[in-house]
Each structure stands twice: as C-alpha cells, then as structure tokens.
Amino acid sequence: MNLLALLGTLLLLSSVWIGTVEAKSSVGDRVLVLVPKLESAKHYSRFLDSLKTRGFDLSLSAASNTSVSLQIDGERLFDHAILLAPAAKKMGGGLTPQDFVRFVNDGGNLLVAVSSELSDFHRKLGKQFGIDFEPRGSWAIDHSEFAEQNNQTDHRLIAATNLAKVPAVLSPEILTGGSGTNASLPVFYKGIAHRYQAKNPLLIPLLVGSTTTYSGKTEVDKDGNIRSAAVDDMPLSGKSVGLVSVFQTRNNARVAFSGSTALFSDPLFKRTESGNAPFVESISKWVFQEKSVLRESNHRHYLLSTGEQPDHYLITNDMVYEIDLSVYNNDKWHPYKADDVQFEAIMLDPYIRVTLNRTQTSDSSATAATYHGHIRLPDRYGTFTFRVNYKRTGYSNVDVQDTVAIWPLRHDGYPRFLTAAYPYYTGSLVMVLGFLALSAVWLWNAEPAALKESKDMQKPRDDEKKKTKSKSK
C-alpha cells in the first residue's frame, strides 16, 4: 500500500469518530459505515445514534471513497462493517466481495442492507453466504399484509410478522409480545426478497414472508397507486420469501443480510405502529456480538482417585471432566445454564458420549457455570480426543478438544482372578483334587492278608514247575 492510501485511511479513522463511551460488544467497538454519500447518513440517524448510545465508534464514509480499507499489513482496522449503499458497484479503494469475506473470516462482523436497486457487488457478496437475491427491480409484495405510506396504498410496504423463534437473536419481547416498547408489533419492510438455503445449518432466515407474500415487479395505476405487474413465471412466494437472514460462520463471526435499507431508515423507525426499532436493535446487538456470545473460560480432566491429571490414562480408568461456560449479555459475562452440554471421547468414532451435569453454586457473583461428569474410560487403548462440541442456534460455537493417550494395563496390572472365570477355576481345582485322591488311594491302599498268603504259597510251586521244565529240555 502506498503512502497516500495509508494517510487517507488514517485520516478516515481520525476524522469522523462518533461515540465516547466503551462499547458493549465482546469483540470491539470500531465500526465502518459505508453509505452512498455522506449526506445519506441523515436518513439513518436514529439507527446510527442508537449505536453511538451503545458505545460504538462509527467511522462514516462514502462508498466511493477510495481511501477506505479494511486492513493494513494484515491487521483489521475495524471490528464491524455496515453496508448501506445498495447501488454502489464498488466499495472503497477497490474492495471486492472476497475482501469482505476475508474480513469475516478474520473475525469481523458484517451487516448488509440492500434494496431493489442492488448492484452485482452485493449479489455476489450474498451468494458467498447462501443468500440469492431476486432480480434487480423486483420487490417483495403482499396484497394482504401491507401498510400505507404517505396516505397511499403501497403493497410493497409489508407489515411482516413471520419471525423465526430464535431467542438468542430476537429479544423475548419481540417473540412473545411482552410489555416492552413497540413489542409484538409488525416489522415494516420495503425492499427486495431473497432465496435462502434452508438446509444450511449456519444460516437463519430471521424474517420471512407470509403465505400471501411473493416477489415481483410493480407498476403505477391510473390513480397513482402502486400495483404488482403481471407475473409470467412462477414467483418466489410464501415462507420461501426471505426478507432478513443472519449467518454465523464457524469461527463465530456474524453476518446479517436485509433486502431493505428502509428497514433502518428514520421514517419507519418513527412510526409508532411499527416494531422496526426493537427488531433492528436485536439484530444489530446479535451481529455486533453484544449478546448470545458463548465462551469456554477453562476446562480440565483428572483421575477420580487422585484428583490429578496424569501424563496418560489407563483403560477403564475413572476420570472427571469439567468445563466452565459463560454467556455474554447486557455488557456482562454470566453463567451459562443448559442441560444439553455433552462430552465425547473420540477415536475416529465416539466411544463415549455423556451429558455433563451443571455444578450448583450459591455464588451470585460467578461469571461462569461449571459442568462436570464422572466418566469411565473405554476398554480400548489408543490416542483419543476429549471433546465438547456445543453448537446451538444463535449462540457462538464452543469446540474444546484435548488429545490424550490411553494405555493398556501392564502384565501385573490386571486383576489376579477374574469373576467370569470362576467356573474354570472350580473345574481345574476339582480335577487336581481328584487326581490327588486317586494317587493317594493307589499308593497307600493295603492288600487283604488272605490274598497275600495265597500269593506267598503259590510262588514256590511256580518255581518248581520252572525247574522241572528246564531239566526235561
């Protein structure tokens, strides 16, 4: 990077900073906001002011500003980026969609809002995250659930209520209709629709159309009302119409796509009958990692008998595994409470999979919850991986792995007698005892006295017969 571009980027960072308090995000407070022109930022003043109130440092810049860069010498200049320039064909100093993908892969968070005039830049960027926007010039239309705008009927202004039931992303007031401000009100949406990959586990279609929503183009009738144009092909319709979708990468970076820049605009924020303000606040808090951020602060495993971690384990050892989990909400780390945290001992395939129990504690100041499990290792030696792979919708992924060796027992480490072999032990013992008894009978059994005398008398006679035979020969 040449010196001029470097100076331009430094000027950008130092010229338009907004906010003076510390951000609540768990990853950082530097936000890049790209708008069509700097004057366009006033259309989103309420949204940007809410970010400022929450403690973010916003760096505003026109999308055409060639001095804008996401990193210098491999170091990220921003923790988050907001794109509010849907018609821009280029971003900053020659930034490409792949540059923003690398920004996300490096841990940056991204919020993208487009309109029916979106450029190929945004279309290509969306496809990198499983988002396929409808053709340029099309709108999301609903003839049943719509709102008026400027005292005119506009079926493009949808009063959307079909929200995904994901408490980790959307606040409970929005989902359950609590008593909060603008709670349970419809979200006013005016923009383009998109297709989403429903089977993608990393993608959440947060706001979708109703059964009467479809994607198409519009025309103005003779009364000045905006109506939908004739549809030739089968349009995208129903709940397949994606309006707002969020995406969490495997490295826990977060991305949000909205087909409506009007969703973040002041006119819709100010309308008392809309729930845009709490909806956008929930999305931005989630994307900028102000909530639902899980972390593993510590983990350990040791022998149950000694309480110490050995260099290696032996087969069938009894061990204890513990892990500390925290969740970030409301600017603080809190103990994470769940009943589905699992431990696995893996060697190619899981040999053990058990659910860990949460350790009860009365410490109200604790910032982490401890999960533990008493585990008997398998009767199989080799190199195993102790793993806790916890993935829940809307929360950061926790993947903790330890590689350990499990050795077989030494020749003197096996039990002297096996319970299962007792029948064989008994049979061998009976055979030995029988042999000894037979030997004793054979060796110490005396002949009857009469039989002995008969044998003694018969012996001289046999000797005389032998002598007579020998003389005759």
Salt bridges, closest charged atoms under 4 A:
ASP79 OD1 - ARG30 NH2 3.02
ASP79 OD1 - ARG76 NH1 3.63
ASP99 OD1 - ARG102 NH2 2.37
GLU117 OE1 - ARG136 NE 3.42
GLU134 OE2 - ARG195 NE 3.27
ASP154 OD1 - ARG156 NE 3.08
ASP154 OD2 - LYS190 NZ 3.15
ASP221 OD2 - ARG227 NE 3.32
GLU273 OE2 - ARG271 NH2 2.78
GLU281 OE2 - LYS285 NZ 3.27
GLU290 OE2 - ARG54 NH2 2.51
GLU296 OE2 - HIS299 ND1 3.01
ASP318 OD1 - ARG376 NE 2.87
GLU322 OE1 - ARG300 NE 2.75
ASP324 OD1 - ARG300 NH2 3.32
ASP340 OD2 - ARG392 NE 2.83
GLU344 OE2 - ARG353 NE 2.71
ASP399 OD2 - ARG387 NH2 2.88
ASP402 OD2 - HIS299 NE2 2.72
ASP402 OD2 - HIS301 NE2 3.72
ASP412 OD1 - ARG410 NE 3.57
GLU447 OE2 - LYS455 NZ 2.91
